[in-house]
Amino acid sequence: MTDKPQHLPVEALDDWATAACAALGIDRESVDIALLLDLARDVAHGVARPAAPLSAYLAGLAAGRAGGSREDTAAAVATITELAATWRVDDDS
């Protein structure tokens, strides 16, 4: 018997983000949920679905290393989004 995956209701996303940020010691106001969801969508469609969470992690890592501001996150997301928009399976990059 397999357990059905639990899905987070859309209206609970803010509550989850607030709780996760609190648990990680992150200022909730520094997290742009829509930006990160757009990143995941663009990478999932332009590259592959499994690349979406990896890309979100990499964007967060790059943003943190750059200072961790919303602007740093936006810059990292823009870089990955541009890469995903031009990604081809035969790319060596």
Secondary structure, 3 states (H helix, E strand, C coil): CCCCCCCCCHHHHHHHHHHHHHHHCCCHHHCCHHHHHHHHHHHHHHCCCCHHHHHHHHHHHHHHHHCCCHHHHHHHHHHHHHHHHHCCCCCCC
